[in-house]
Amino acid sequence: MLQIKQDLLDALGQALKTMAPDSSVAAVFESPKVAAHGDFASTAAMQLAKPLKLNPRQVAETLRAALLQSAAFVRWVDAIEIAGPGFINIRLKPEAKQETVREVLQAGVRYGTQPTDGQRRMIVEFVSANPTGPLHVGHGRQAALGDAICNLFATQGAQVYREFYYNDAGVQIQTLATSTQARAKGLKPGDTGWPELAYNGDYIADIANDFLAKKTVKSDDREFTASGDIEDLDAIRQFAVAYLRHEQDLDLQAFSVKFDNYYLESSLYSSGRVDSAVQKLKDAGKTYEQDGALWLKSTDYGDDKDRVMKKSDGTYTYFVPDVAYHLAKWERGYSKAINIQGMDHHGTIARVRCWAAGRQRRHSAGLPRLRAAHHGAGGAPW
């Protein structure tokens, strides 16, 4: 019935243009709140009444007469009724509804889809698990939800970009490297010399054994061959990250989930985006200094407390690159961003809102529409 609806809208649009050539009233159908009132409803008569300086019901009668003369309404509409102050209720013939079956059979899996609109560029970030261990059930839920959202928007004409953002440096990755190095040296959890901060899972031993065997691992976004040198901590780090990214890929491939890009947290530092994002927040008045540290006024946007951005030793806290990452989404030209957040990352929403508010003060237009969905919850409609 999609084509029938479009034909009826075209007829309505032509009637409106004839009645009021200079009017901006759009040809739009609404769904009646009460099914007994019909299949489609229009408020166009009430919108035209003021510019035409006529009674709304009088406009509705004129519009009804014009519609009944159109080929589309003659063929598919059983009745046009005027209700209340000027509502136009439209009842379809049974054969119009039956035509839906024909459309479904003809279109097959493409039924209900819209052509891609290059102006509707959006980015969906999901899973985004740091390569420090195997994926868990929560990541699986995020993968399913994120993939479904991407597919849904793509069917409705959006140009969807799927992105996986992860940390390939920093404290967690350093802990991964030292844990793998300890395993490669023959140590295990509980032994003298085992790192105080370490990943203790058996998978670390598997990584260490393959590193010692000088194997090559390849994931969707990186490839690395182990040197086998247990004193080369950076080589161990790169191998361990590639190894676990490969393991993640295997799980995601089982879900048939694919990504267009893998965005590295380290690139935010090397490109200067982190320093730039912090400066923008400072310029917008969203920060303050206390006890030698730089704080973000995140309580203004729903957080339970203000957060330290830059510690007294000069290093940034973990969420600062996240803010820089969202700024990078805007700078890449996306008009909408959807994030599938883990349940332990609900605080990210307030911090990103704080950044967005700072941007809004100086840039009233062009901001992406940001939607954050906890896994298990849906994103907002376009």
Rosetta blueprint (number, residue, H / E / L):
1 M L
2 L H
3 Q H
4 I H
5 K H
6 Q H
7 D H
8 L H
9 L H
10 D H
11 A H
12 L H
13 G H
14 Q H
15 A H
16 L H
17 K H
18 T H
19 M H
20 A L
21 P L
22 D L
23 S L
24 S L
25 V L
26 A L
27 A L
28 V L
29 F L
30 E E
31 S L
32 P L
33 K L
34 V L
35 A H
36 A H
37 H H
38 G L
39 D L
40 F E
41 A E
42 S E
43 T L
44 A H
45 A H
46 M H
47 Q H
48 L H
49 A H
50 K H
51 P H
52 L H
53 K L
54 L L
55 N L
56 P H
57 R H
58 Q H
59 V H
60 A H
61 E H
62 T H
63 L H
64 R H
65 A H
66 A H
67 L H
68 L H
69 Q L
70 S L
71 A H
72 A H
73 F H
74 V H
75 R H
76 W H
77 V E
78 D E
79 A E
80 I E
81 E E
82 I E
83 A E
84 G L
85 P L
86 G L
87 F E
88 I E
89 N E
90 I E
91 R E
92 L E
93 K L
94 P H
95 E H
96 A H
97 K H
98 Q H
99 E H
100 T H
101 V H
102 R H
103 E H
104 V H
105 L H
106 Q H
107 A H
108 G H
109 V H
110 R H
111 Y L
112 G L
113 T L
114 Q E
115 P L
116 T L
117 D L
118 G L
119 Q L
120 R L
121 R E
122 M E
123 I E
124 V E
125 E E
126 F L
127 V L
128 S L
129 A L
130 N L
131 P L
132 T L
133 G L
134 P L
135 L L
136 H L
137 V H
138 G H
139 H H
140 G H
141 R H
142 Q H
143 A H
144 A H
145 L H
146 G H
147 D H
148 A H
149 I H
150 C H
151 N H
152 L H
153 F H
154 A H
155 T H
156 Q E
157 G L
158 A L
159 Q E
160 V E
161 Y E
162 R E
163 E E
164 F E
165 Y E
166 Y E
167 N L
168 D L
169 A L
170 G H
171 V H
172 Q H
173 I H
174 Q H
175 T H
176 L H
177 A H
178 T H
179 S H
180 T H
181 Q H
182 A H
183 R H
184 A H
185 K L
186 G L
187 L L
188 K L
189 P L
190 G L
191 D L
192 T L
193 G L
194 W L
195 P L
196 E L
197 L L
198 A L
199 Y L
200 N L
201 G L
202 D H
203 Y H
204 I H
205 A H
206 D H
207 I H
208 A H
209 N H
210 D H
211 F H
212 L H
213 A L
214 K L
215 K L
216 T E
217 V E
218 K E
219 S L
220 D L
221 D L
222 R L
223 E E
224 F E
225 T E
226 A L
227 S L
228 G L
229 D L
230 I L
231 E L
232 D L
233 L H
234 D H
235 A H
236 I H
237 R H
238 Q H
239 F H
240 A H
241 V H
242 A H
243 Y H
244 L H
245 R H
246 H H
247 E H
248 Q H
249 D H
250 L H
251 D H
252 L H
253 Q H
254 A H
255 F L
256 S L
257 V L
258 K L
259 F L
260 D L
261 N E
262 Y E
263 Y E
264 L E
265 E H
266 S H
267 S H
268 L H
269 Y H
270 S H
271 S L
272 G L
273 R H
274 V H
275 D H
276 S H
277 A H
278 V H
279 Q H
280 K H
281 L H
282 K H
283 D H
284 A L
285 G L
286 K L
287 T E
288 Y E
289 E E
290 Q E
291 D L
292 G L
293 A E
294 L E
295 W E
296 L E
297 K L
298 S H
299 T H
300 D H
301 Y H
302 G L
303 D L
304 D L
305 K L
306 D L
307 R E
308 V E
309 M E
310 K E
311 K L
312 S L
313 D L
314 G L
315 T L
316 Y E
317 T L
318 Y L
319 F L
320 V H
321 P H
322 D H
323 V H
324 A H
325 Y H
326 H H
327 L H
328 A H
329 K H
330 W H
331 E H
332 R L
333 G L
334 Y L
335 S L
336 K E
337 A E
338 I E
339 N E
340 I E
341 Q E
342 G L
343 M H
344 D H
345 H H
346 H L
347 G H
348 T H
349 I H
350 A H
351 R H
352 V H
353 R H
354 C H
355 W H
356 A H
357 A H
358 G H
359 R H
360 Q H
361 R H
362 R H
363 H L
364 S L
365 A L
366 G L
367 L L
368 P L
369 R E
370 L E
371 R E
372 A E
373 A E
374 H E
375 H L
376 G L
377 A L
378 G L
379 G L
380 A L
381 P L
382 W L
